[in-house]
Each structure stands twice: as structure tokens, then as C-alpha cells.
């Protein structure tokens, strides 16, 4: 399921050769513990900044990214990022189980 986006988001597993090629310092950024986003221009965004940039790239969530990026709401963005990161497997199962099961039945 793809979201309409202003920018193309390409995800690479942090253990992949492509990720290491794009960002040789990746292990130092602890990608196993938080989201890391690399821009085409060489910018590196970590944690809640990476989440906000991903939201900003998506048409349906750009306004949310702009709201959460203001200094007063930045701590909330950080807590949401941590909550989602620590519970991503459970959230994925809860939100996408029916889609995965449905697609699996067509195989």
C-alpha cells in the first residue's frame, strides 16, 4: 500500500551494502535503535527528525509534520517517535494483518 508522496521514499535495511555505501558512518548512528533518513543532498536525519521528514514527504501527512516540528510540539514528536519505534512490530501486526492475510490468499 503506497501513500501519495511529494518525494520518493526508498527504504534500505541498515545491514545492506547499499545503506553502508550511502552512509559509511551508519553504524555510529545506531540504526538498529532509531530511524535514519538520508536525503539526496547528503543530509542525515535521526530519530524524530527522520520521522518528521518522512511525514513531510507524504501528501496526506505534510501538515502534521509541519505542526509537530514547531518547538512547542517537538517533545511530543519525540515521544510519538519512540512509542512507534518501540512498538513497530505490534503496530504492524495490528494495522496490516488483514492486508497481509488477504494478499497472501491470492498467491
Contact map, one row per residue, 1 for C-alpha under 8 A:
11100000000000000000000000000000000000000000000000000000000000000000000000000000000000000000000000000000000
11110000000000000000000000000000000000000000000000000000000000000000000000000000000000000000000000000000000
11111000000000000000000000000000000000000000000000000000011100000000000000000000000000000000000000000000000
01111100000000000000000000000000000000000000000000000000011100000000000000000000000000000000000000000000000
00111111000000000000000000000000000000000000000000000000111100000000000000000000000000000000000000000000000
00011111000000000000000000000000000000000000000000000000111000000000000000000000000000000000000000000000000
00001111100000000000000000000000000000000000000000000000110000000000000000000000000000000000000000000000000
00001111110000000000000000000000000000000000000000000000100000000000000000000000000000000000000000000000000
00000011111000000000000000000000000000000000000000000100100000000000000000000000000000000000000000000000000
00000001111100000000000000000000000000000000000000000000000000000000000000000000000000000000000000000000000
00000000111110000000000000000000000000000000000000000000000000000000000000000000000000000000000000000000000
00000000011111010110000000000000000000000000000000000000000000000000000000000000000000000000000000000000000
00000000001111110010000000000000000000000000000000000000000000000000000000000000000000000000000000000000000
00000000000111110011000001000011000000000000000000000000000000000000000000000000000000000000000000000000000
00000000000011111011000000000000000000000000000000000000000000000000000000000000000000000000000000000000000
00000000000111111111000000000000000000000000000000000000000000000000000000000000000000000000000000000000000
00000000000000111111100000000000000000000000000000000000000000000000000000000000000000000000000000000000000
00000000000100011111110000000000000000000000000000000000000000000000000000000000000000000000000000000000000
00000000000111111111111101000000000000000000000000000000000000000000000000000000000000000000000000000000000
00000000000001111111111111000000000000000000000000000000000000000000000000000000000000000000000000000000000
00000000000000001111111100000000000000000000000000000000000000000000000000000000000000000000000000000000000
00000000000000000111111100000000000001000000000000000000000000000000000000000000000000000000000000000000000
00000000000000000011111111000000000001000000000000000000000000000000000000000000000000000000000000000000000
00000000000000000011111111100000000000000000000000000000000000000000000000000000000000000000000000000000000
00000000000000000001001111111000000000000000000000000000000000000000000000000000000000000000000000000000000
00000000000001000011001111111110000000000000000000000000000000000000000000000000000000000000000000000000000
00000000000000000000000111111110000000000000000000000000000000000000000000000000000000000000000000000000000
00000000000000000000000011111100000000000000000000000000000000000000000000000000000000000000000000000000000
00000000000000000000000011111110000100000000010000000000000000000000000000000000000000000000000000000000000
00000000000000000000000001111111110000000000000000000000000000000000000000000000000000000000000000000000000
00000000000001000000000001101111111100000000000000000000000000000000000000000000000000000000000000000000000
00000000000001000000000000000111111000000000000000000000000000000000000000000000000000000000000000000000000
00000000000000000000000000000111111000000000000000000000000000000000000000000000000000000000000000000000000
00000000000000000000000000000111111100000000011000000000000000000000000000000000000010000000000000000000000
00000000000000000000000000000011111110000000011101100000000000000000000000000000000000000000000000000000000
00000000000000000000000000001010011111000001111001000000000000000000000000000000000000000000000000000000000
00000000000000000000000000000000001111100001110001001000000000000000000000000000000000000000000000000000000
00000000000000000000011000000000000111110111100000000000000000000000000000000000000000000000000000000000000
00000000000000000000000000000000000011111111000000000000000000000000000000000000000000000000000000000000000
00000000000000000000000000000000000001111110000000000000000000000000000000000000000000000000000000000000000
00000000000000000000000000000000000000111110000000000000000000000000000000000000000000000000000000000000000
00000000000000000000000000000000000001111111000000000000000000000000000000000000000000000000000000000000000
00000000000000000000000000000000000001111111100000000000000000000000000000000000000000000000000000000000000
00000000000000000000000000000000000111100111110000000000000000000000000000000000000000000000000000000000000
00000000000000000000000000000000000111000011111011001000000000000000000000000000000000000000000000000000000
00000000000000000000000000001000011110000001111111000000000000000000000000000000000000000000000000000000000
00000000000000000000000000000000011100000000111111100000000000000000000000000100100000000000000000000000000
00000000000000000000000000000000001000000000011111110000000000000000000000001100110000000000000000000000000
00000000000000000000000000000000000000000000111111111000000000000000000000000000000000000000000000000000000
00000000000000000000000000000000001110000000111111111100000000000000000000000000000000000000000000000000000
00000000000000000000000000000000001000000000001111111110000000000000000000000000100000000000000000000000000
00000000000000000000000000000000000000000000000111111111000000001001100000001000000000000000000000000000000
00000000000000000000000000000000000010000000100011111111100000001000000000000000000000000000000000000000000
00000000100000000000000000000000000000000000000001111111110000000000000000000000000000000000000000000000000
00000000000000000000000000000000000000000000000000111111110011011000000000000000000000000000000000000000000
00000000000000000000000000000000000000000000000000011111111011111100000000000000000000000000000000000000000
00001111100000000000000000000000000000000000000000001111111011000000000000000000000000000000000000000000000
00111110000000000000000000000000000000000000000000000111111111000000000000000000000000000000000000000000000
00111100000000000000000000000000000000000000000000000001111111000000000000000000000000000000000000000000000
00111000000000000000000000000000000000000000000000000000011111100000000000000000000000000000000000000000000
00000000000000000000000000000000000000000000000000000011111111111000000000000000000000000000000000000000000
00000000000000000000000000000000000000000000000000000011111111111100000000000000000000000000000000000000000
00000000000000000000000000000000000000000000000000000001000111111110000000000000000000000000000000000000000
00000000000000000000000000000000000000000000000000000011000011111111000000000000000000000000000000000000000
00000000000000000000000000000000000000000000000000011011000011111111100000000000000000000000000000000000000
00000000000000000000000000000000000000000000000000000001000001111111110000000000000000000000000000000000000
00000000000000000000000000000000000000000000000000000000000000111111110010000000000000000000000000000000000
00000000000000000000000000000000000000000000000000010000000000011111110011011000000000000000000000000000000
00000000000000000000000000000000000000000000000000010000000000001111111011001000000000000000000000000000000
00000000000000000000000000000000000000000000000000000000000000000111111111000000000000000000000000000000000
00000000000000000000000000000000000000000000000000000000000000000000111111100000000000000000000000000000000
00000000000000000000000000000000000000000000000000000000000000000000011111100000000000000000000000000000000
00000000000000000000000000000000000000000000000000000000000000000011111111111000000000000000000000000000000
00000000000000000000000000000000000000000000000000000000000000000001111111111100000000000000000000000000000
00000000000000000000000000000000000000000000000000000000000000000000001111111110000000000000000000000000000
00000000000000000000000000000000000000000000000000000000000000000001000011111111000000000000000000000000000
00000000000000000000000000000000000000000000000100010000000000000001100011111111100000000000000000000000000
00000000000000000000000000000000000000000000001100000000000000000000000001111111110000000000000000000000000
00000000000000000000000000000000000000000000000000000000000000000000000000111111111000000000000000000000000
00000000000000000000000000000000000000000000000000000000000000000000000000011111111100000000000000000000000
00000000000000000000000000000000000000000000001100100000000000000000000000001111111110000000000000000000000
00000000000000000000000000000000000000000000000100000000000000000000000000000111111111000000000000000000000
00000000000000000000000000000000000000000000000000000000000000000000000000000011111111100000000000000000000
00000000000000000000000000000000000000000000000000000000000000000000000000000001111111110010000000000000000
00000000000000000000000000000000010000000000000000000000000000000000000000000000111111110000000000000000000
00000000000000000000000000000000000000000000000000000000000000000000000000000000011111110000000000000000000
00000000000000000000000000000000000000000000000000000000000000000000000000000000001111111110000000000000000
00000000000000000000000000000000000000000000000000000000000000000000000000000000000111111111000000000000000
00000000000000000000000000000000000000000000000000000000000000000000000000000000000000111111100000000000000
00000000000000000000000000000000000000000000000000000000000000000000000000000000000000111111110000000000000
00000000000000000000000000000000000000000000000000000000000000000000000000000000000100111111111000000000000
00000000000000000000000000000000000000000000000000000000000000000000000000000000000000011111111110000000000
00000000000000000000000000000000000000000000000000000000000000000000000000000000000000001111111110000000000
00000000000000000000000000000000000000000000000000000000000000000000000000000000000000000111111110000000000
00000000000000000000000000000000000000000000000000000000000000000000000000000000000000000011111111000000000
00000000000000000000000000000000000000000000000000000000000000000000000000000000000000000001111111110000000
00000000000000000000000000000000000000000000000000000000000000000000000000000000000000000001111111111000000
00000000000000000000000000000000000000000000000000000000000000000000000000000000000000000000001111111100000
00000000000000000000000000000000000000000000000000000000000000000000000000000000000000000000000111111110000
00000000000000000000000000000000000000000000000000000000000000000000000000000000000000000000000111111111000
00000000000000000000000000000000000000000000000000000000000000000000000000000000000000000000000011111111100
00000000000000000000000000000000000000000000000000000000000000000000000000000000000000000000000001111111110
00000000000000000000000000000000000000000000000000000000000000000000000000000000000000000000000000111111111
00000000000000000000000000000000000000000000000000000000000000000000000000000000000000000000000000011111111
00000000000000000000000000000000000000000000000000000000000000000000000000000000000000000000000000001111111
00000000000000000000000000000000000000000000000000000000000000000000000000000000000000000000000000000111111
00000000000000000000000000000000000000000000000000000000000000000000000000000000000000000000000000000011111
